[in-house]
Each structure stands twice: as structure tokens, then as C-alpha cells.
Amino acid sequence: MPEQIRVFVNDRGISLAAGALVRDAIQAGAPDLLPDCETGKAGITDARGLPLSLDEPLAAGSILRAQRSSRRGGG
């Protein structure tokens, strides 16, 4: 098993320890979005557009997209 895996967060390649979680990738690749991901104000999807949780393990080559929600509260 490799010691490092390469993943992509918002088109930015990063190397993480094998066994890293989605949370680790967001912390390394888009740290400004992590607090919003934790509170649900931002979402994370995989390359197919399927939602991911912060506690999911990553595989080498994973492609993640993290972005703030465009929905406004109080609707």
C-alpha cells in the first residue's frame, strides 16, 4: 500500500497520507471551506456529482469539488 495518495480538490492536486478522509483533503486543498462544510453551508461532491461526507475515506485519484451553497436561508 502506498504511503501517499494523490487526490484533487477543486482542480488542485494534493498529496495526502494513505487512509486520508475527505476532511483531510478539504483541509489541505480548500481550508477556507472546511468550516462551511462542517456546518452544511458548503457541500462536497465526487467526480460524478454525488455528495460526500467529511468522514469518507479517499482512494488515490479521487476528484472532489467543494463549494458553498447558493441557497439562501429564511425562505
OpenMM code with the backbone's topology and positions (N, CA, C; nanometers):
from openmm import Vec3, app, unit

residues = "MET PRO GLU GLN ILE ARG VAL PHE VAL ASN ASP ARG GLY ILE SER LEU ALA ALA GLY ALA LEU VAL ARG ASP ALA ILE GLN ALA GLY ALA PRO ASP LEU LEU PRO ASP CYS GLU THR GLY LYS ALA GLY ILE THR ASP ALA ARG GLY LEU PRO LEU SER LEU ASP GLU PRO LEU ALA ALA GLY SER ILE LEU ARG ALA GLN ARG SER SER ARG ARG GLY GLY GLY".split()
positions = [
    Vec3(0.0854, -0.1186, 0.0000),
    Vec3(0.0000, 0.0000, 0.0000),
    Vec3(0.0898, 0.1247, 0.0000),
    Vec3(0.0607, 0.2181, -0.0881),
    Vec3(0.1454, 0.3386, -0.0933),
    Vec3(0.1293, 0.4231, 0.0329),
    Vec3(0.2359, 0.4942, 0.0661),
    Vec3(0.2309, 0.5815, 0.1832),
    Vec3(0.1564, 0.7111, 0.1534),
    Vec3(0.1563, 0.7537, 0.0273),
    Vec3(0.0900, 0.8774, -0.0143),
    Vec3(-0.0083, 0.8468, -0.1280),
    Vec3(-0.1184, 0.9223, -0.1317),
    Vec3(-0.2106, 0.9159, -0.2434),
    Vec3(-0.2262, 1.0562, -0.3011),
    Vec3(-0.2544, 1.0628, -0.4275),
    Vec3(-0.2762, 1.1912, -0.4949),
    Vec3(-0.4254, 1.2058, -0.5165),
    Vec3(-0.4832, 1.3193, -0.4713),
    Vec3(-0.6243, 1.3496, -0.4912),
    Vec3(-0.6358, 1.4924, -0.5441),
    Vec3(-0.7538, 1.5275, -0.5872),
    Vec3(-0.7761, 1.6595, -0.6454),
    Vec3(-0.8946, 1.7254, -0.5771),
    Vec3(-0.8731, 1.8483, -0.5318),
    Vec3(-0.9771, 1.9277, -0.4672),
    Vec3(-0.9921, 2.0563, -0.5464),
    Vec3(-1.1086, 2.0756, -0.6055),
    Vec3(-1.1341, 2.1951, -0.6868),
    Vec3(-1.0211, 2.2177, -0.7872),
    Vec3(-0.9868, 2.1124, -0.8601),
    Vec3(-0.8861, 2.1164, -0.9673),
    Vec3(-0.7427, 2.1338, -0.9180),
    Vec3(-0.7205, 2.1231, -0.7893),
    Vec3(-0.5855, 2.1369, -0.7336),
    Vec3(-0.5373, 2.0012, -0.6840),
    Vec3(-0.4270, 1.9541, -0.7388),
    Vec3(-0.3710, 1.8266, -0.6967),
    Vec3(-0.2988, 1.8387, -0.5644),
    Vec3(-0.3249, 1.7437, -0.4751),
    Vec3(-0.2579, 1.7422, -0.3457),
    Vec3(-0.2200, 1.5983, -0.3107),
    Vec3(-0.1180, 1.5831, -0.2319),
    Vec3(-0.0759, 1.4520, -0.1832),
    Vec3(-0.1133, 1.4406, -0.0364),
    Vec3(-0.1706, 1.3264, -0.0016),
    Vec3(-0.2126, 1.3002, 0.1359),
    Vec3(-0.1632, 1.1624, 0.1775),
    Vec3(-0.1617, 1.1385, 0.3057),
    Vec3(-0.1266, 1.0067, 0.3559),
    Vec3(-0.2334, 0.9062, 0.3143),
    Vec3(-0.1912, 0.7854, 0.2820),
    Vec3(-0.2871, 0.6792, 0.2528),
    Vec3(-0.3800, 0.6642, 0.3731),
    Vec3(-0.5080, 0.6429, 0.3478),
    Vec3(-0.6057, 0.6327, 0.4551),
    Vec3(-0.6698, 0.7654, 0.4919),
    Vec3(-0.6347, 0.8720, 0.4201),
    Vec3(-0.6900, 1.0048, 0.4487),
    Vec3(-0.8402, 1.0074, 0.4211),
    Vec3(-0.9065, 1.0988, 0.4883),
    Vec3(-1.0503, 1.1181, 0.4735),
    Vec3(-1.0787, 1.2418, 0.3887),
    Vec3(-1.2038, 1.2548, 0.3460),
    Vec3(-1.2459, 1.3737, 0.2714),
    Vec3(-1.2109, 1.4998, 0.3505),
    Vec3(-1.2324, 1.4974, 0.4808),
    Vec3(-1.1999, 1.6124, 0.5676),
    Vec3(-1.0531, 1.6539, 0.5511),
    Vec3(-0.9631, 1.5560, 0.5442),
    Vec3(-0.8203, 1.5850, 0.5290),
    Vec3(-0.7927, 1.6540, 0.3954),
    Vec3(-0.8608, 1.6092, 0.2908),
    Vec3(-0.8417, 1.6683, 0.1586),
    Vec3(-0.8918, 1.8122, 0.1547),
    Vec3(-1.0066, 1.8371, 0.2169),
    Vec3(-1.0600, 1.9736, 0.2190),
    Vec3(-0.9688, 2.0635, 0.3022),
    Vec3(-0.9202, 2.0123, 0.4144),
    Vec3(-0.8288, 2.0906, 0.4985),
    Vec3(-0.7035, 2.1289, 0.4213),
    Vec3(-0.6520, 2.0379, 0.3402),
    Vec3(-0.5287, 2.0651, 0.2658),
    Vec3(-0.5532, 2.1460, 0.1390),
    Vec3(-0.6658, 2.1224, 0.0722),
    Vec3(-0.6869, 2.1832, -0.0589),
    Vec3(-0.7780, 2.3042, -0.0622),
    Vec3(-0.8666, 2.3169, 0.0361),
    Vec3(-0.9606, 2.4304, 0.0407),
    Vec3(-0.9952, 2.4603, 0.1865),
    Vec3(-0.8931, 2.4951, 0.2675),
    Vec3(-0.9158, 2.5119, 0.4114),
    Vec3(-1.0187, 2.6188, 0.4465),
    Vec3(-1.0349, 2.7181, 0.3617),
    Vec3(-1.1340, 2.8227, 0.3881),
    Vec3(-1.2771, 2.7691, 0.3818),
    Vec3(-1.2979, 2.6546, 0.3137),
    Vec3(-1.4316, 2.5970, 0.3017),
    Vec3(-1.4642, 2.4956, 0.4105),
    Vec3(-1.3636, 2.4486, 0.4830),
    Vec3(-1.3881, 2.3435, 0.5818),
    Vec3(-1.4924, 2.3823, 0.6865),
    Vec3(-1.4867, 2.5000, 0.7476),
    Vec3(-1.5908, 2.5336, 0.8458),
    Vec3(-1.7314, 2.5304, 0.7852),
    Vec3(-1.7462, 2.5773, 0.6617),
    Vec3(-1.8776, 2.5742, 0.5977),
    Vec3(-1.9192, 2.4322, 0.5624),
    Vec3(-1.8249, 2.3463, 0.5287),
    Vec3(-1.8563, 2.2053, 0.5035),
    Vec3(-1.9045, 2.1386, 0.6321),
    Vec3(-1.8439, 2.1738, 0.7432),
    Vec3(-1.8816, 2.1150, 0.8719),
    Vec3(-2.0208, 2.1576, 0.9165),
    Vec3(-2.0633, 2.2762, 0.8785),
    Vec3(-2.1959, 2.3252, 0.9196),
    Vec3(-2.3035, 2.3059, 0.8133),
    Vec3(-2.2656, 2.2541, 0.6973),
    Vec3(-2.3638, 2.2320, 0.5912),
    Vec3(-2.3841, 2.3516, 0.4999),
    Vec3(-2.3085, 2.4585, 0.5184),
    Vec3(-2.3194, 2.5752, 0.4318),
    Vec3(-2.2445, 2.5556, 0.3008),
    Vec3(-2.1615, 2.4508, 0.2952),
    Vec3(-2.0908, 2.4140, 0.1728),
    Vec3(-2.1061, 2.2639, 0.1555),
    Vec3(-2.1023, 2.2214, 0.0313),
    Vec3(-2.1155, 2.0796, 0.0022),
    Vec3(-1.9927, 2.0264, -0.0685),
    Vec3(-1.9766, 1.8953, -0.0622),
    Vec3(-1.8653, 1.8280, -0.1278),
    Vec3(-1.9227, 1.7183, -0.2152),
    Vec3(-1.8775, 1.7128, -0.3391),
    Vec3(-1.9203, 1.6074, -0.4301),
    Vec3(-1.7989, 1.5396, -0.4916),
    Vec3(-1.8237, 1.4200, -0.5440),
    Vec3(-1.7169, 1.3492, -0.6137),
    Vec3(-1.7212, 1.3846, -0.7620),
    Vec3(-1.6399, 1.3170, -0.8408),
    Vec3(-1.6300, 1.3482, -0.9838),
    Vec3(-1.7622, 1.3264, -1.0576),
    Vec3(-1.8497, 1.2430, -1.0017),
    Vec3(-1.9804, 1.2170, -1.0644),
    Vec3(-2.0889, 1.3111, -1.0149),
    Vec3(-2.0531, 1.3972, -0.9192),
    Vec3(-2.1513, 1.4900, -0.8643),
    Vec3(-2.2295, 1.4328, -0.7476),
    Vec3(-2.1857, 1.3175, -0.6957),
    Vec3(-2.2537, 1.2573, -0.5816),
    Vec3(-2.1987, 1.3158, -0.4517),
    Vec3(-2.2882, 1.3448, -0.3565),
    Vec3(-2.2428, 1.4070, -0.2318),
    Vec3(-2.1562, 1.3134, -0.1493),
    Vec3(-2.0595, 1.3729, -0.0800),
    Vec3(-1.9680, 1.3004, 0.0078),
    Vec3(-1.9747, 1.3594, 0.1475),
    Vec3(-1.9524, 1.2741, 0.2474),
    Vec3(-1.9416, 1.3239, 0.3839),
    Vec3(-1.7940, 1.3448, 0.4168),
    Vec3(-1.7689, 1.4244, 0.5160),
    Vec3(-1.6313, 1.4541, 0.5560),
    Vec3(-1.5573, 1.3319, 0.6097),
    Vec3(-1.6300, 1.2318, 0.6555),
    Vec3(-1.5672, 1.1163, 0.7185),
    Vec3(-1.5451, 0.9990, 0.6238),
    Vec3(-1.5677, 1.0184, 0.4946),
    Vec3(-1.5461, 0.9101, 0.3989),
    Vec3(-1.3984, 0.8975, 0.3633),
    Vec3(-1.3501, 0.7741, 0.3515),
    Vec3(-1.2100, 0.7539, 0.3119),
    Vec3(-1.1902, 0.7845, 0.1641),
    Vec3(-1.0693, 0.8254, 0.1300),
    Vec3(-1.0353, 0.8590, -0.0083),
    Vec3(-0.9543, 0.7478, -0.0731),
    Vec3(-0.9695, 0.7374, -0.2036),
    Vec3(-0.8862, 0.6479, -0.2836),
    Vec3(-0.7928, 0.7348, -0.3668),
    Vec3(-0.6816, 0.6786, -0.4072),
    Vec3(-0.5889, 0.7512, -0.4940),
    Vec3(-0.6627, 0.7946, -0.6204),
    Vec3(-0.6424, 0.9196, -0.6601),
    Vec3(-0.7057, 0.9731, -0.7802),
    Vec3(-0.8437, 1.0318, -0.7578),
    Vec3(-0.8904, 1.0341, -0.6335),
    Vec3(-1.0228, 1.0917, -0.6051),
    Vec3(-1.0280, 1.2367, -0.6514),
    Vec3(-1.1424, 1.2741, -0.7061),
    Vec3(-1.1653, 1.4115, -0.7512),
    Vec3(-1.2811, 1.4668, -0.6704),
    Vec3(-1.2547, 1.5742, -0.5968),
    Vec3(-1.3551, 1.6356, -0.5099),
    Vec3(-1.3835, 1.7778, -0.5542),
    Vec3(-1.5071, 1.8167, -0.5377),
    Vec3(-1.5474, 1.9554, -0.5631),
    Vec3(-1.6160, 2.0040, -0.4364),
    Vec3(-1.5653, 2.1123, -0.3794),
    Vec3(-1.6251, 2.1725, -0.2598),
    Vec3(-1.6665, 2.3139, -0.2949),
    Vec3(-1.7905, 2.3480, -0.2606),
    Vec3(-1.8369, 2.4848, -0.2858),
    Vec3(-1.9490, 2.5203, -0.1907),
    Vec3(-1.9580, 2.6488, -0.1640),
    Vec3(-2.0635, 2.6995, -0.0781),
    Vec3(-2.1973, 2.6881, -0.1486),
    Vec3(-2.3006, 2.6659, -0.0706),
    Vec3(-2.4350, 2.6530, -0.1250),
    Vec3(-2.4843, 2.7887, -0.1723),
    Vec3(-2.5562, 2.7873, -0.2823),
    Vec3(-2.6145, 2.9116, -0.3322),
    Vec3(-2.7532, 2.9358, -0.2732),
    Vec3(-2.8022, 2.8422, -0.1957),
    Vec3(-2.9340, 2.8570, -0.1336),
    Vec3(-2.9266, 2.9574, -0.0191),
    Vec3(-3.0285, 3.0369, -0.0087),
    Vec3(-3.0352, 3.1350, 0.0991),
    Vec3(-3.1354, 3.0885, 0.2035),
    Vec3(-3.1011, 3.1087, 0.3278),
    Vec3(-3.1890, 3.0672, 0.4374),
    Vec3(-3.3058, 3.1622, 0.4548),
    Vec3(-3.4014, 3.1188, 0.5334),
    Vec3(-3.5147, 3.2026, 0.5690),
    Vec3(-3.6255, 3.2066, 0.4676),
    Vec3(-3.6223, 3.1189, 0.3665),
    Vec3(-3.7056, 3.1141, 0.2546),
    Vec3(-3.8458, 3.1095, 0.2584),
] * unit.nanometer
topology = app.Topology()
chain = topology.addChain("A")
for resn in residues:
    res = topology.addResidue(resn, chain)
    for name in ("N", "CA", "C"):
        topology.addAtom(name, app.Element.getBySymbol(name[0]), res)
